[in-house]
Amino acid sequence: MVNLACGGGEKDAVTFGHPSGVLKVGATILNQNGKFIVESASMSRSARVIMEGNVCVPSDTME
């Protein structure tokens, strides 16, 4: 169902957005004689930006 929601077809990973950031998961499998073998699995996660800002420094303090 996830594959269909992402447009169908072969993919090496699926990316989910959630309140804490982004989660990317993927796997590579083989079907050998009806037996599935996992070649690799992956997961990466990002954190959402909590704060951004600027620091204003007067020009005469840089001397």
PDB file of N, CA, C, O and CB in Angstrom:
ATOM      1  N   MET A   1       0.818  -1.188   0.000  1.00  0.00           N
ATOM      2  CA  MET A   1       0.000   0.000   0.000  1.00  0.00           C
ATOM      3  C   MET A   1       0.863   1.253   0.000  1.00  0.00           C
ATOM      4  O   MET A   1       0.525   2.244  -0.648  1.00  0.00           O
ATOM      5  CB  MET A   1      -0.931  -0.003   1.195  1.00  0.00           C
ATOM      6  N   VAL A   2       1.983   1.212   0.730  1.00  0.00           N
ATOM      7  CA  VAL A   2       2.880   2.369   0.756  1.00  0.00           C
ATOM      8  C   VAL A   2       3.418   2.634  -0.640  1.00  0.00           C
ATOM      9  O   VAL A   2       3.488   3.787  -1.067  1.00  0.00           O
ATOM     10  CB  VAL A   2       4.042   2.145   1.749  1.00  0.00           C
ATOM     11  N   ASN A   3       3.801   1.574  -1.361  1.00  0.00           N
ATOM     12  CA  ASN A   3       4.318   1.729  -2.711  1.00  0.00           C
ATOM     13  C   ASN A   3       3.268   2.374  -3.618  1.00  0.00           C
ATOM     14  O   ASN A   3       3.595   3.260  -4.408  1.00  0.00           O
ATOM     15  CB  ASN A   3       4.753   0.369  -3.275  1.00  0.00           C
ATOM     16  N   LEU A   4       2.035   1.944  -3.513  1.00  0.00           N
ATOM     17  CA  LEU A   4       0.972   2.537  -4.323  1.00  0.00           C
ATOM     18  C   LEU A   4       0.763   4.004  -3.969  1.00  0.00           C
ATOM     19  O   LEU A   4       0.549   4.830  -4.856  1.00  0.00           O
ATOM     20  CB  LEU A   4      -0.333   1.762  -4.137  1.00  0.00           C
ATOM     21  N   ALA A   5       0.822   4.334  -2.689  1.00  0.00           N
ATOM     22  CA  ALA A   5       0.653   5.724  -2.268  1.00  0.00           C
ATOM     23  C   ALA A   5       1.783   6.610  -2.784  1.00  0.00           C
ATOM     24  O   ALA A   5       1.603   7.817  -2.949  1.00  0.00           O
ATOM     25  CB  ALA A   5       0.583   5.808  -0.747  1.00  0.00           C
ATOM     26  N   CYS A   6       2.948   6.012  -3.038  1.00  0.00           N
ATOM     27  CA  CYS A   6       4.115   6.751  -3.541  1.00  0.00           C
ATOM     28  C   CYS A   6       4.212   6.707  -5.058  1.00  0.00           C
ATOM     29  O   CYS A   6       5.243   7.086  -5.614  1.00  0.00           O
ATOM     30  CB  CYS A   6       5.391   6.193  -2.935  1.00  0.00           C
ATOM     31  N   GLY A   7       3.175   6.258  -5.735  1.00  0.00           N
ATOM     32  CA  GLY A   7       3.167   6.260  -7.186  1.00  0.00           C
ATOM     33  C   GLY A   7       3.437   4.923  -7.840  1.00  0.00           C
ATOM     34  O   GLY A   7       3.406   4.834  -9.068  1.00  0.00           O
ATOM     35  N   GLY A   8       3.704   3.869  -7.063  1.00  0.00           N
ATOM     36  CA  GLY A   8       3.949   2.543  -7.622  1.00  0.00           C
ATOM     37  C   GLY A   8       5.330   2.425  -8.238  1.00  0.00           C
ATOM     38  O   GLY A   8       6.096   3.389  -8.244  1.00  0.00           O
ATOM     39  N   GLY A   9       5.647   1.254  -8.753  1.00  0.00           N
ATOM     40  CA  GLY A   9       6.930   1.020  -9.404  1.00  0.00           C
ATOM     41  C   GLY A   9       8.027   0.700  -8.408  1.00  0.00           C
ATOM     42  O   GLY A   9       7.824   0.721  -7.194  1.00  0.00           O
ATOM     43  N   GLU A  10       9.217   0.398  -8.967  1.00  0.00           N
ATOM     44  CA  GLU A  10      10.356   0.057  -8.114  1.00  0.00           C
ATOM     45  C   GLU A  10      10.968   1.303  -7.500  1.00  0.00           C
ATOM     46  O   GLU A  10      11.099   2.335  -8.159  1.00  0.00           O
ATOM     47  CB  GLU A  10      11.415  -0.706  -8.910  1.00  0.00           C
ATOM     48  N   LYS A  11      11.335   1.199  -6.247  1.00  0.00           N
ATOM     49  CA  LYS A  11      11.983   2.289  -5.526  1.00  0.00           C
ATOM     50  C   LYS A  11      13.080   1.692  -4.647  1.00  0.00           C
ATOM     51  O   LYS A  11      12.982   0.545  -4.210  1.00  0.00           O
ATOM     52  CB  LYS A  11      10.947   3.103  -4.670  1.00  0.00           C
ATOM     53  N   ASP A  12      14.119   2.475  -4.393  1.00  0.00           N
ATOM     54  CA  ASP A  12      15.132   1.989  -3.468  1.00  0.00           C
ATOM     55  C   ASP A  12      14.906   2.514  -2.065  1.00  0.00           C
ATOM     56  O   ASP A  12      15.533   2.040  -1.118  1.00  0.00           O
ATOM     57  CB  ASP A  12      16.510   2.379  -3.948  1.00  0.00           C
ATOM     58  N   ALA A  13      14.003   3.503  -1.914  1.00  0.00           N
ATOM     59  CA  ALA A  13      13.685   4.047  -0.591  1.00  0.00           C
ATOM     60  C   ALA A  13      12.362   4.798  -0.650  1.00  0.00           C
ATOM     61  O   ALA A  13      11.920   5.230  -1.715  1.00  0.00           O
ATOM     62  CB  ALA A  13      14.818   4.980  -0.088  1.00  0.00           C
ATOM     63  N   VAL A  14      11.752   4.941   0.498  1.00  0.00           N
ATOM     64  CA  VAL A  14      10.523   5.719   0.649  1.00  0.00           C
ATOM     65  C   VAL A  14      10.771   6.747   1.743  1.00  0.00           C
ATOM     66  O   VAL A  14      11.344   6.428   2.784  1.00  0.00           O
ATOM     67  CB  VAL A  14       9.286   4.800   0.993  1.00  0.00           C
ATOM     68  N   THR A  15      10.338   7.982   1.505  1.00  0.00           N
ATOM     69  CA  THR A  15      10.548   9.062   2.470  1.00  0.00           C
ATOM     70  C   THR A  15       9.214   9.459   3.082  1.00  0.00           C
ATOM     71  O   THR A  15       8.244   9.734   2.375  1.00  0.00           O
ATOM     72  CB  THR A  15      11.228  10.285   1.799  1.00  0.00           C
ATOM     73  N   PHE A  16       9.185   9.484   4.411  1.00  0.00           N
ATOM     74  CA  PHE A  16       7.992   9.873   5.159  1.00  0.00           C
ATOM     75  C   PHE A  16       8.259  11.198   5.851  1.00  0.00           C
ATOM     76  O   PHE A  16       9.301  11.361   6.485  1.00  0.00           O
ATOM     77  CB  PHE A  16       7.590   8.782   6.191  1.00  0.00           C
ATOM     78  N   GLY A  17       7.343  12.141   5.741  1.00  0.00           N
ATOM     79  CA  GLY A  17       7.430  13.369   6.518  1.00  0.00           C
ATOM     80  C   GLY A  17       6.595  13.208   7.776  1.00  0.00           C
ATOM     81  O   GLY A  17       5.498  12.653   7.723  1.00  0.00           O
ATOM     82  N   HIS A  18       7.097  13.682   8.900  1.00  0.00           N
ATOM     83  CA  HIS A  18       6.362  13.590  10.161  1.00  0.00           C
ATOM     84  C   HIS A  18       6.702  14.825  10.996  1.00  0.00           C
ATOM     85  O   HIS A  18       7.613  15.569  10.634  1.00  0.00           O
ATOM     86  CB  HIS A  18       6.712  12.262  10.937  1.00  0.00           C
ATOM     87  N   PRO A  19       5.998  15.063  12.099  1.00  0.00           N
ATOM     88  CA  PRO A  19       6.206  16.291  12.877  1.00  0.00           C
ATOM     89  C   PRO A  19       7.644  16.520  13.352  1.00  0.00           C
ATOM     90  O   PRO A  19       8.047  17.666  13.553  1.00  0.00           O
ATOM     91  CB  PRO A  19       5.311  16.271  14.064  1.00  0.00           C
ATOM     92  N   SER A  20       8.419  15.456  13.532  1.00  0.00           N
ATOM     93  CA  SER A  20       9.783  15.620  14.019  1.00  0.00           C
ATOM     94  C   SER A  20      10.807  15.781  12.899  1.00  0.00           C
ATOM     95  O   SER A  20      11.976  16.043  13.180  1.00  0.00           O
ATOM     96  CB  SER A  20      10.157  14.447  14.870  1.00  0.00           C
ATOM     97  N   GLY A  21      10.407  15.633  11.661  1.00  0.00           N
ATOM     98  CA  GLY A  21      11.339  15.765  10.545  1.00  0.00           C
ATOM     99  C   GLY A  21      10.988  14.819   9.415  1.00  0.00           C
ATOM    100  O   GLY A  21       9.822  14.711   9.034  1.00  0.00           O
ATOM    101  N   VAL A  22      11.994  14.127   8.870  1.00  0.00           N
ATOM    102  CA  VAL A  22      11.816  13.228   7.730  1.00  0.00           C
ATOM    103  C   VAL A  22      12.473  11.886   8.047  1.00  0.00           C
ATOM    104  O   VAL A  22      13.550  11.838   8.643  1.00  0.00           O
ATOM    105  CB  VAL A  22      12.416  13.848   6.428  1.00  0.00           C
ATOM    106  N   LEU A  23      11.824  10.814   7.649  1.00  0.00           N
ATOM    107  CA  LEU A  23      12.352   9.467   7.841  1.00  0.00           C
ATOM    108  C   LEU A  23      12.416   8.798   6.470  1.00  0.00           C
ATOM    109  O   LEU A  23      11.404   8.706   5.774  1.00  0.00           O
ATOM    110  CB  LEU A  23      11.467   8.634   8.847  1.00  0.00           C
ATOM    111  N   LYS A  24      13.601   8.334   6.084  1.00  0.00           N
ATOM    112  CA  LYS A  24      13.781   7.649   4.804  1.00  0.00           C
ATOM    113  C   LYS A  24      14.175   6.213   5.093  1.00  0.00           C
ATOM    114  O   LYS A  24      15.163   5.961   5.783  1.00  0.00           O
ATOM    115  CB  LYS A  24      14.858   8.360   3.914  1.00  0.00           C
ATOM    116  N   VAL A  25      13.396   5.262   4.560  1.00  0.00           N
ATOM    117  CA  VAL A  25      13.671   3.844   4.771  1.00  0.00           C
ATOM    118  C   VAL A  25      13.720   3.133   3.428  1.00  0.00           C
ATOM    119  O   VAL A  25      13.055   3.531   2.472  1.00  0.00           O
ATOM    120  CB  VAL A  25      12.603   3.202   5.690  1.00  0.00           C
ATOM    121  N   GLY A  26      14.521   2.075   3.372  1.00  0.00           N
ATOM    122  CA  GLY A  26      14.625   1.317   2.134  1.00  0.00           C
ATOM    123  C   GLY A  26      15.174  -0.067   2.386  1.00  0.00           C
ATOM    124  O   GLY A  26      15.696  -0.360   3.462  1.00  0.00           O
ATOM    125  N   ALA A  27      15.051  -0.917   1.381  1.00  0.00           N
ATOM    126  CA  ALA A  27      15.581  -2.273   1.477  1.00  0.00           C
ATOM    127  C   ALA A  27      15.788  -2.824   0.072  1.00  0.00           C
ATOM    128  O   ALA A  27      15.100  -2.439  -0.873  1.00  0.00           O
ATOM    129  CB  ALA A  27      14.630  -3.191   2.297  1.00  0.00           C
ATOM    130  N   THR A  28      16.740  -3.724  -0.042  1.00  0.00           N
ATOM    131  CA  THR A  28      16.972  -4.463  -1.281  1.00  0.00           C
ATOM    132  C   THR A  28      16.828  -5.935  -0.944  1.00  0.00           C
ATOM    133  O   THR A  28      17.498  -6.441  -0.043  1.00  0.00           O
ATOM    134  CB  THR A  28      18.391  -4.145  -1.906  1.00  0.00           C
ATOM    135  N   ILE A  29      15.942  -6.629  -1.676  1.00  0.00           N
ATOM    136  CA  ILE A  29      15.711  -8.048  -1.410  1.00  0.00           C
ATOM    137  C   ILE A  29      15.824  -8.855  -2.695  1.00  0.00           C
ATOM    138  O   ILE A  29      15.656  -8.325  -3.794  1.00  0.00           O
ATOM    139  CB  ILE A  29      14.332  -8.264  -0.765  1.00  0.00           C
ATOM    140  N   LEU A  30      16.105 -10.116  -2.544  1.00  0.00           N
ATOM    141  CA  LEU A  30      16.135 -11.066  -3.654  1.00  0.00           C
ATOM    142  C   LEU A  30      15.119 -12.161  -3.382  1.00  0.00           C
ATOM    143  O   LEU A  30      14.889 -12.544  -2.235  1.00  0.00           O
ATOM    144  CB  LEU A  30      17.560 -11.667  -3.849  1.00  0.00           C
ATOM    145  N   ASN A  31      14.515 -12.657  -4.450  1.00  0.00           N
ATOM    146  CA  ASN A  31      13.626 -13.810  -4.340  1.00  0.00           C
ATOM    147  C   ASN A  31      14.340 -14.976  -5.009  1.00  0.00           C
ATOM    148  O   ASN A  31      14.390 -15.060  -6.236  1.00  0.00           O
ATOM    149  CB  ASN A  31      12.212 -13.534  -4.998  1.00  0.00           C
ATOM    150  N   GLN A  32      14.888 -15.870  -4.201  1.00  0.00           N
ATOM    151  CA  GLN A  32      15.592 -17.044  -4.724  1.00  0.00           C
ATOM    152  C   GLN A  32      14.789 -18.297  -4.415  1.00  0.00           C
ATOM    153  O   GLN A  32      14.702 -18.735  -3.268  1.00  0.00           O
ATOM    154  CB  GLN A  32      17.019 -17.151  -4.127  1.00  0.00           C
ATOM    155  N   ASN A  33      14.216 -18.852  -5.445  1.00  0.00           N
ATOM    156  CA  ASN A  33      13.405 -20.079  -5.313  1.00  0.00           C
ATOM    157  C   ASN A  33      12.286 -19.920  -4.291  1.00  0.00           C
ATOM    158  O   ASN A  33      12.038 -20.825  -3.493  1.00  0.00           O
ATOM    159  CB  ASN A  33      14.292 -21.258  -4.916  1.00  0.00           C
ATOM    160  N   GLY A  34      11.614 -18.779  -4.311  1.00  0.00           N
ATOM    161  CA  GLY A  34      10.501 -18.534  -3.401  1.00  0.00           C
ATOM    162  C   GLY A  34      10.909 -18.100  -2.012  1.00  0.00           C
ATOM    163  O   GLY A  34      10.054 -17.904  -1.148  1.00  0.00           O
ATOM    164  N   LYS A  35      12.201 -17.945  -1.781  1.00  0.00           N
ATOM    165  CA  LYS A  35      12.686 -17.516  -0.472  1.00  0.00           C
ATOM    166  C   LYS A  35      13.250 -16.099  -0.605  1.00  0.00           C
ATOM    167  O   LYS A  35      14.115 -15.844  -1.443  1.00  0.00           O
ATOM    168  CB  LYS A  35      13.770 -18.507   0.084  1.00  0.00           C
ATOM    169  N   PHE A  36      12.757 -15.190   0.220  1.00  0.00           N
ATOM    170  CA  PHE A  36      13.219 -13.808   0.168  1.00  0.00           C
ATOM    171  C   PHE A  36      14.478 -13.637   1.009  1.00  0.00           C
ATOM    172  O   PHE A  36      14.536 -14.068   2.160  1.00  0.00           O
ATOM    173  CB  PHE A  36      12.119 -12.851   0.654  1.00  0.00           C
ATOM    174  N   ILE A  37      15.483 -13.003   0.414  1.00  0.00           N
ATOM    175  CA  ILE A  37      16.754 -12.757   1.087  1.00  0.00           C
ATOM    176  C   ILE A  37      17.002 -11.257   1.096  1.00  0.00           C
ATOM    177  O   ILE A  37      16.999 -10.610   0.049  1.00  0.00           O
ATOM    178  CB  ILE A  37      17.930 -13.518   0.389  1.00  0.00           C
ATOM    179  N   VAL A  38      17.214 -10.714   2.282  1.00  0.00           N
ATOM    180  CA  VAL A  38      17.481  -9.281   2.421  1.00  0.00           C
ATOM    181  C   VAL A  38      18.954  -9.029   2.121  1.00  0.00           C
ATOM    182  O   VAL A  38      19.835  -9.537   2.814  1.00  0.00           O
ATOM    183  CB  VAL A  38      17.107  -8.769   3.852  1.00  0.00           C
ATOM    184  N   GLU A  39      19.209  -8.235   1.076  1.00  0.00           N
ATOM    185  CA  GLU A  39      20.591  -7.864   0.747  1.00  0.00           C
ATOM    186  C   GLU A  39      21.046  -6.660   1.552  1.00  0.00           C
ATOM    187  O   GLU A  39      22.185  -6.604   2.017  1.00  0.00           O
ATOM    188  CB  GLU A  39      20.724  -7.569  -0.747  1.00  0.00           C
ATOM    189  N   SER A  40      20.150  -5.700   1.711  1.00  0.00           N
ATOM    190  CA  SER A  40      20.494  -4.509   2.491  1.00  0.00           C
ATOM    191  C   SER A  40      19.228  -3.846   3.005  1.00  0.00           C
ATOM    192  O   SER A  40      18.146  -3.998   2.438  1.00  0.00           O
ATOM    193  CB  SER A  40      21.318  -3.513   1.646  1.00  0.00           C
ATOM    194  N   ALA A  41      19.394  -3.110   4.090  1.00  0.00           N
ATOM    195  CA  ALA A  41      18.309  -2.311   4.655  1.00  0.00           C
ATOM    196  C   ALA A  41      18.901  -0.973   5.063  1.00  0.00           C
ATOM    197  O   ALA A  41      20.042  -0.908   5.520  1.00  0.00           O
ATOM    198  CB  ALA A  41      17.623  -3.034   5.879  1.00  0.00           C
ATOM    199  N   SER A  42      18.131   0.092   4.898  1.00  0.00           N
ATOM    200  CA  SER A  42      18.654   1.414   5.232  1.00  0.00           C
ATOM    201  C   SER A  42      17.585   2.259   5.909  1.00  0.00           C
ATOM    202  O   SER A  42      16.385   2.074   5.707  1.00  0.00           O
ATOM    203  CB  SER A  42      19.171   2.122   3.973  1.00  0.00           C
ATOM    204  N   MET A  43      18.062   3.184   6.714  1.00  0.00           N
ATOM    205  CA  MET A  43      17.180   4.132   7.378  1.00  0.00           C
ATOM    206  C   MET A  43      17.979   5.388   7.676  1.00  0.00           C
ATOM    207  O   MET A  43      19.105   5.313   8.167  1.00  0.00           O
ATOM    208  CB  MET A  43      16.568   3.528   8.681  1.00  0.00           C
ATOM    209  N   SER A  44      17.411   6.517   7.387  1.00  0.00           N
ATOM    210  CA  SER A  44      18.027   7.779   7.784  1.00  0.00           C
ATOM    211  C   SER A  44      16.933   8.686   8.313  1.00  0.00           C
ATOM    212  O   SER A  44      15.768   8.568   7.934  1.00  0.00           O
ATOM    213  CB  SER A  44      18.788   8.449   6.594  1.00  0.00           C
ATOM    214  N   ARG A  45      17.319   9.574   9.176  1.00  0.00           N
ATOM    215  CA  ARG A  45      16.333  10.434   9.827  1.00  0.00           C
ATOM    216  C   ARG A  45      16.897  11.835   9.935  1.00  0.00           C
ATOM    217  O   ARG A  45      18.084  12.022  10.205  1.00  0.00           O
ATOM    218  CB  ARG A  45      15.946   9.890  11.226  1.00  0.00           C
ATOM    219  N   SER A  46      16.052  12.799   9.726  1.00  0.00           N
ATOM    220  CA  SER A  46      16.458  14.191   9.932  1.00  0.00           C
ATOM    221  C   SER A  46      15.638  14.755  11.080  1.00  0.00           C
ATOM    222  O   SER A  46      14.563  14.249  11.403  1.00  0.00           O
ATOM    223  CB  SER A  46      16.269  15.047   8.628  1.00  0.00           C
ATOM    224  N   ALA A  47      16.143  15.774  11.669  1.00  0.00           N
ATOM    225  CA  ALA A  47      15.395  16.473  12.712  1.00  0.00           C
ATOM    226  C   ALA A  47      14.885  17.779  12.124  1.00  0.00           C
ATOM    227  O   ALA A  47      15.558  18.414  11.313  1.00  0.00           O
ATOM    228  CB  ALA A  47      16.279  16.730  13.983  1.00  0.00           C
ATOM    229  N   ARG A  48      13.716  18.162  12.533  1.00  0.00           N
ATOM    230  CA  ARG A  48      13.198  19.433  12.021  1.00  0.00           C
ATOM    231  C   ARG A  48      13.947  20.578  12.686  1.00  0.00           C
ATOM    232  O   ARG A  48      14.466  20.444  13.794  1.00  0.00           O
ATOM    233  CB  ARG A  48      11.666  19.558  12.271  1.00  0.00           C
ATOM    234  N   VAL A  49      13.989  21.695  11.995  1.00  0.00           N
ATOM    235  CA  VAL A  49      14.648  22.880  12.528  1.00  0.00           C
ATOM    236  C   VAL A  49      13.789  23.427  13.655  1.00  0.00           C
ATOM    237  O   VAL A  49      12.599  23.680  13.467  1.00  0.00           O
ATOM    238  CB  VAL A  49      14.877  23.957  11.417  1.00  0.00           C
ATOM    239  N   ILE A  50      14.385  23.610  14.818  1.00  0.00           N
ATOM    240  CA  ILE A  50      13.652  24.132  15.974  1.00  0.00           C
ATOM    241  C   ILE A  50      13.787  25.645  16.057  1.00  0.00           C
ATOM    242  O   ILE A  50      12.847  26.337  16.446  1.00  0.00           O
ATOM    243  CB  ILE A  50      14.155  23.484  17.273  1.00  0.00           C
ATOM    244  N   MET A  51      14.967  26.160  15.689  1.00  0.00           N
ATOM    245  CA  MET A  51      15.200  27.586  15.841  1.00  0.00           C
ATOM    246  C   MET A  51      16.217  28.044  14.805  1.00  0.00           C
ATOM    247  O   MET A  51      17.151  27.313  14.477  1.00  0.00           O
ATOM    248  CB  MET A  51      15.684  27.917  17.270  1.00  0.00           C
ATOM    249  N   GLU A  52      16.035  29.238  14.299  1.00  0.00           N
ATOM    250  CA  GLU A  52      17.007  29.901  13.445  1.00  0.00           C
ATOM    251  C   GLU A  52      17.171  31.308  13.974  1.00  0.00           C
ATOM    252  O   GLU A  52      16.255  31.852  14.590  1.00  0.00           O
ATOM    253  CB  GLU A  52      16.566  29.897  11.942  1.00  0.00           C
ATOM    254  N   GLY A  53      18.323  31.900  13.741  1.00  0.00           N
ATOM    255  CA  GLY A  53      18.496  33.261  14.239  1.00  0.00           C
ATOM    256  C   GLY A  53      19.724  33.933  13.669  1.00  0.00           C
ATOM    257  O   GLY A  53      20.531  33.311  12.978  1.00  0.00           O
ATOM    258  N   ASN A  54      19.850  35.197  13.966  1.00  0.00           N
ATOM    259  CA  ASN A  54      20.983  36.009  13.555  1.00  0.00           C
ATOM    260  C   ASN A  54      21.567  36.688  14.776  1.00  0.00           C
ATOM    261  O   ASN A  54      20.855  36.969  15.741  1.00  0.00           O
ATOM    262  CB  ASN A  54      20.570  37.049  12.489  1.00  0.00           C
ATOM    263  N   VAL A  55      22.851  36.949  14.735  1.00  0.00           N
ATOM    264  CA  VAL A  55      23.510  37.710  15.792  1.00  0.00           C
ATOM    265  C   VAL A  55      24.024  38.994  15.162  1.00  0.00           C
ATOM    266  O   VAL A  55      24.773  38.966  14.185  1.00  0.00           O
ATOM    267  CB  VAL A  55      24.677  36.889  16.466  1.00  0.00           C
ATOM    268  N   CYS A  56      23.618  40.108  15.726  1.00  0.00           N
ATOM    269  CA  CYS A  56      24.051  41.419  15.228  1.00  0.00           C
ATOM    270  C   CYS A  56      25.223  41.891  16.089  1.00  0.00           C
ATOM    271  O   CYS A  56      25.094  42.060  17.301  1.00  0.00           O
ATOM    272  CB  CYS A  56      22.869  42.467  15.255  1.00  0.00           C
ATOM    273  N   VAL A  57      26.369  42.100  15.437  1.00  0.00           N
ATOM    274  CA  VAL A  57      27.578  42.542  16.131  1.00  0.00           C
ATOM    275  C   VAL A  57      27.944  43.916  15.606  1.00  0.00           C
ATOM    276  O   VAL A  57      28.168  44.073  14.406  1.00  0.00           O
ATOM    277  CB  VAL A  57      28.758  41.532  15.936  1.00  0.00           C
ATOM    278  N   PRO A  58      28.010  44.921  16.479  1.00  0.00           N
ATOM    279  CA  PRO A  58      28.383  46.262  16.016  1.00  0.00           C
ATOM    280  C   PRO A  58      29.765  46.225  15.359  1.00  0.00           C
ATOM    281  O   PRO A  58      30.656  45.504  15.807  1.00  0.00           O
ATOM    282  CB  PRO A  58      28.370  47.273  17.195  1.00  0.00           C
ATOM    283  N   SER A  59      29.929  47.004  14.304  1.00  0.00           N
ATOM    284  CA  SER A  59      31.181  46.998  13.541  1.00  0.00           C
ATOM    285  C   SER A  59      32.382  47.441  14.364  1.00  0.00           C
ATOM    286  O   SER A  59      33.497  46.994  14.091  1.00  0.00           O
ATOM    287  CB  SER A  59      31.049  47.892  12.335  1.00  0.00           C
ATOM    288  N   ASP A  60      32.199  48.301  15.362  1.00  0.00           N
ATOM    289  CA  ASP A  60      33.358  48.768  16.143  1.00  0.00           C
ATOM    290  C   ASP A  60      33.867  47.722  17.133  1.00  0.00           C
ATOM    291  O   ASP A  60      34.906  47.945  17.754  1.00  0.00           O
ATOM    292  CB  ASP A  60      32.996  50.036  16.898  1.00  0.00           C
ATOM    293  N   THR A  61      33.190  46.606  17.306  1.00  0.00           N
ATOM    294  CA  THR A  61      33.684  45.550  18.203  1.00  0.00           C
ATOM    295  C   THR A  61      34.646  44.610  17.495  1.00  0.00           C
ATOM    296  O   THR A  61      35.277  43.779  18.148  1.00  0.00           O
ATOM    297  CB  THR A  61      32.517  44.752  18.774  1.00  0.00           C
ATOM    298  N   MET A  62      34.775  44.717  16.190  1.00  0.00           N
ATOM    299  CA  MET A  62      35.628  43.831  15.429  1.00  0.00           C
ATOM    300  C   MET A  62      37.053  44.365  15.277  1.00  0.00           C
ATOM    301  O   MET A  62      37.855  43.747  14.576  1.00  0.00           O
ATOM    302  CB  MET A  62      35.027  43.596  14.079  1.00  0.00           C
ATOM    303  N   GLU A  63      37.390  45.469  15.897  1.00  0.00           N
ATOM    304  CA  GLU A  63      38.730  46.070  15.771  1.00  0.00           C
ATOM    305  C   GLU A  63      39.691  45.503  16.770  1.00  0.00           C
ATOM    306  O   GLU A  63      40.856  45.899  16.798  1.00  0.00           O
ATOM    307  CB  GLU A  63      38.663  47.567  15.939  1.00  0.00           C
TER     308      GLU A  63
END
